Amino acid sequence: MGLTAFEQIKKEEKLSQDVEANAQVQRVGRRIAASVGRDLPNAEWEFVVFESNDLNAFALPGGKVGIYTGLLKLVESDDELATVMGHEIAHVTSRHGAERASQQYAVAGVGLAAAVAMEAKDVDPAKRNAILAAYGAGSTVGVMLPYSRLHETEADTIGLRFAAGAGYDPRAAAAFWRKMVAANKGRAKPPEFLSSHPAEETRIKNLEQLAPKYLPVYEAAKARIAREREQR
């Protein structure tokens, strides 16, 4: 499903012809994917730049990653881009797409079972609709959205480790997200409990706390890459 969806997106959205942007995304993406190693050995990695002002990126199962040029305009270094790409690659290796699909099927299945049971018991249609509406809202706020925020935080954590392991400075993550906050200033945002993502302040604080933990990983990877270049 992920492969099919990505092919469809490539047909529907404009591909960027920016040589430098494409080269940077390929360079950073390939290096992080190489550092991932056995986390997803069968992935068919593909990194594509889409021409759009959206400040966004996405990943689909199978190793398909899309980056929008709007987001790339905020990036000042490979280290900052690695923050984004590490996060998206972590979604893939953690199989978050499959987990979310499974959860959606489960929630929908429970709702369907409840609807069938109420119909069999001849529950008043108005009452039945009210119960199902309450179930839909409750499952979204109480289950789906918290689960999504958990995935985002997990991808931040794993992605930072991937980026550091590929020789990118983990301290760049918080700096990049501050730019995102500034770029999104003035836009209406839902409260955190109604959002699929953690609040920006929560995310930055988490990344700042994680960066020192992954500095030794980054330093070791940087030294390894330097040795490999000398041996070429």
C-alpha positions in Angstrom: 0.0 0.0 0.0 2.9 2.4 0.8 4.6 1.7 -2.5 1.3 2.2 -4.5 0.5 5.4 -2.6 3.9 6.9 -3.2 3.7 6.2 -6.9 0.4 8.0 -7.0 1.7 11.0 -5.1 4.6 11.3 -7.6 2.1 11.4 -10.4 -0.2 14.0 -8.8 2.4 16.4 -7.3 5.1 18.4 -9.0 8.6 17.0 -8.6 11.3 19.6 -7.8 13.9 20.2 -10.5 16.2 22.0 -8.0 19.5 20.2 -8.4 21.0 21.4 -5.1 17.9 20.5 -3.1 17.7 17.0 -4.7 21.4 16.4 -4.1 21.1 17.4 -0.4 18.1 15.2 0.2 19.8 12.3 -1.5 23.0 12.8 0.3 21.5 13.0 3.8 18.8 10.4 3.2 21.2 7.8 1.9 23.7 8.4 4.7 21.0 8.0 7.4 19.5 4.9 5.7 22.9 3.3 5.6 23.3 3.9 9.4 19.9 2.4 10.0 21.2 -1.0 8.9 19.3 -4.0 10.3 16.4 -1.9 11.6 14.8 -2.4 8.1 17.0 -4.5 5.8 14.4 -5.0 3.1 13.5 -1.3 2.6 13.6 0.1 -0.9 14.7 3.6 0.1 13.6 6.4 -2.2 13.9 10.1 -1.4 11.9 12.6 -3.5 11.7 16.4 -3.3 8.3 17.9 -4.1 7.8 21.4 -5.3 5.5 23.0 -2.7 5.4 25.7 -0.1 4.3 23.3 2.6 6.5 23.1 5.6 6.3 19.4 5.6 7.8 16.0 5.0 6.3 12.5 5.1 7.3 8.8 5.0 5.4 5.7 3.8 6.0 2.1 4.5 8.6 0.5 2.4 11.2 3.3 2.7 9.5 6.0 0.7 10.3 9.6 1.9 9.0 12.9 0.5 10.3 16.3 1.4 8.7 19.6 0.3 10.7 22.5 -0.9 9.0 24.8 1.5 10.6 23.0 4.4 14.0 22.9 2.7 14.0 26.7 2.6 14.2 26.6 6.4 17.1 24.2 6.4 20.6 25.8 6.8 22.7 22.7 7.1 22.7 18.9 6.5 22.5 18.5 10.3 19.2 20.3 10.3 17.9 18.3 7.4 19.0 15.1 9.1 16.6 16.0 12.0 13.7 15.8 9.6 14.8 12.8 7.6 15.8 10.9 10.6 12.4 11.5 12.0 10.7 10.3 8.8 12.9 7.2 8.5 12.1 6.3 12.1 8.4 6.3 11.2 9.3 3.7 8.5 11.6 1.5 10.7 9.1 1.6 13.6 6.3 0.5 11.2 4.1 3.3 12.5 2.0 3.3 9.3 1.0 -0.3 9.8 0.3 0.2 13.5 -2.0 3.2 12.8 -3.8 1.3 10.1 -4.4 -1.7 12.5 -5.6 0.7 15.2 -8.0 2.4 12.8 -9.4 -1.0 11.7 -9.9 -2.0 15.4 -11.7 1.2 16.3 -13.9 1.0 13.3 -14.6 -2.7 14.0 -15.7 -1.9 17.6 -18.0 0.9 16.3 -19.5 -1.4 13.7 -20.1 -4.2 16.2 -21.8 -1.6 18.5 -24.0 -0.4 15.7 -25.1 -3.9 14.8 -25.8 -4.8 18.4 -27.9 -1.7 18.9 -29.8 -2.3 15.7 -30.5 -5.9 16.8 -31.9 -4.6 20.1 -34.0 -2.1 18.3 -32.4 0.9 20.0 -34.0 4.2 19.0 -32.2 5.6 15.9 -31.6 9.0 17.5 -30.1 7.5 20.6 -28.1 5.1 18.5 -26.6 7.9 16.5 -25.8 9.9 19.6 -24.0 6.9 21.1 -22.0 6.2 18.0 -21.1 9.9 17.7 -19.8 9.9 21.3 -17.9 6.7 20.6 -16.2 8.3 17.5 -15.2 11.5 19.4 -14.1 9.5 22.5 -12.0 7.1 20.5 -10.4 9.9 18.5 -9.5 12.1 21.5 -8.8 9.2 24.0 -7.1 6.7 21.7 -6.2 7.8 18.2 -4.7 11.2 18.9 -2.6 10.1 22.0 -1.4 7.2 20.0 -0.3 9.5 17.1 1.5 11.8 19.5 3.3 8.8 21.0 4.4 7.8 17.5 5.7 11.3 16.8 7.7 11.5 20.0 9.1 8.0 19.3 10.1 9.0 15.8 11.8 12.1 17.2 13.8 10.0 19.7 14.7 7.2 17.2 15.3 9.7 14.4 17.8 11.7 16.4 19.7 8.5 17.2 19.7 7.6 13.4 20.9 11.1 12.5 23.7 11.1 15.2 24.7 7.6 14.0 25.1 8.9 10.5 27.4 11.7 11.8 24.9 14.6 12.0 24.9 16.9 15.1 21.9 16.1 17.3 22.0 19.6 18.7 20.7 20.9 15.4 17.3 19.4 16.0 16.0 21.9 18.6 17.4 24.8 16.5 15.5 23.6 13.5 12.3 23.3 15.4 12.6 26.8 16.7 12.6 27.9 13.1 9.5 25.9 12.5 7.8 27.6 15.4 8.8 31.0 14.0 7.6 30.1 10.5 4.2 28.9 11.8 3.7 31.9 14.1 0.2 33.3 13.8 -1.3 30.1 12.5 -4.2 28.7 14.5 -3.3 25.5 16.3 -5.5 23.1 18.3 -4.6 22.4 22.0 -2.2 19.5 22.3 -4.8 17.0 23.4 -6.7 17.6 20.1 -3.6 17.4 18.0 -1.9 14.5 16.2 1.5 15.9 17.1 3.0 17.0 20.4 3.0 20.8 21.1 6.1 22.5 19.5 7.3 23.5 23.0 7.1 19.9 24.2 8.9 18.7 21.2 11.8 21.2 21.5 12.2 20.4 25.2 12.4 16.7 24.5 15.0 17.2 21.7 17.1 19.4 23.9 17.1 16.7 26.6 18.0 14.0 24.1 20.8 15.8 22.3 23.5 15.3 25.0 22.7 11.6 25.1 23.4 11.2 21.4 26.5 13.5 21.3 28.9 10.5 21.9 27.2 8.6 19.1 27.6 11.6 16.8 31.3 12.1 17.7 32.0 8.4 17.1 30.2 8.4 13.8 32.0 11.6 12.7 35.4 10.1 13.5 34.5 6.9 11.7 33.4 8.8 8.6 36.7 10.8 8.7 38.7 7.6 8.8 36.8 6.1 5.9 37.4 9.2 3.8 41.2 9.1 4.5 41.3 5.4 3.4 39.7 6.2 0.0 
